[in-house]
Amino acid sequence: MSNQKIDFRINNFHKIASLSVESIVPPPGMSANFINSFSVSPDGTSLVVGSPKQTDDWSLPRVLMVWDTRTGRQIRSWDLSCQKSAARSTDIYQVDDLDISPDGKIVVSGGCIIESWELETGKKLRRFRGGGFGFAVIISPNGQYLVTEDGGNKVVLWDLESGKKIYKKSKNILPTSLTFSPNSKYLVGIDCDCKRCVDDIQIWHLESGELVRTLNSLVGTIVPRAFSFSPSGHLLVGLGLEGLAVWDFETGEELGRLERHRNWNKPFSQHLEDVVDSVFSPDGKVLLTTGGDGKIQAWDVEALRHLYSLEGQHEYTTLGASKDMQVLVGAGNAGHSFEIWRVSR
């Protein structure tokens, strides 16, 4: 079914599977206590999850696991490297973040060590050295670059294929806010400058790392903490406390906002308390978000109008989707469970 025939303004989703940590079969010495990170393959067939170790024995590995979204079954898993570190002894065992390349062939795992893997086999491809921790790892839409953030004040740009470090910049960036533009030319993030008591939205030229412009992060009562681009790159959406806002990315002009205090009597008011994550429909007309009510809410982006809700057995916090958004994954219950949705045929 082609993307053009799907009207995402209408709820065409139906749930096909619910996965819980009880269905994970961890290696000896591991506990499937909760999932720390996940990513959906571009074709929607694979769900990759990263599990932290639940033990003080740091010789035991962190693990990546792959589920088939069509059957809900775990199909493979493999161990990740790790090393002991006094600097972050409390979360040394975590897979802090992971991402899948646009062609679906490579998985990059973050944490105490940043590494890339062949998704199909679990074969280790390379280790990215000299970048510190990988608290956030994101692959560019063109598949050429990897950006990592160390949870402190360093942003590193890498060549994904060779593992070569292109630059390492000192930036006080909120890790969850880092986002590539669809053309892979720009990087967007929140500059958390405590000295100035201001959190600016900063836009950098990717290859040079130079600042292009800033946007005021305080939009009415909304405080953005994450971003999402429309597929065309025309729109930038800021998600966060008290709602969401939309900008024209090219001009920086604010196009509209959804504020909780202006919608206090609406069924989705609680959702706007804290909008956490989002995915755009392929045509750029519909935005799906997770928020304070634990539901997935759908919005008409141009009109900033609520369309419908998706509810499951658990409260959703984060989202993942295939490139055509025919497969949608909601993670919730503090990382204990996933629910998989598919567009009706």
Buried (B, 14 or more C-beta within 10 A) or exposed (E): EEBEEBEBBEBBBEBBBBBBBEBBEBEEEBEBBBBBBBBBBBBBBBBBBBBBBBEEEBEBBBBBBBBBBBEBEBEBBBBBBBEEEEEBEEBBBBBBBBBBBBEBBBBBBBBBBBBBBEBEEBEBBBEBEEBBBBBBBBBBBBBBBBBBBBBBEBBBBBEBBEBEBBEBEEBBBBBBBBBBBBEBBBBBBBBBEEEEEEBBBBBBEBBEBEEBEEBEBEBBBBBBBBBBBBBEBBBBBBBBBBBBBBBEBEEBEBBEBBBBEBBEEEEBBBBBEBBBBBBBBBBBBBBBBBBBBBBBBBBBBEEBEBBBBBBBEBBBBBBBBBBBBBBBBBBBBEBBBBBBBBBEE
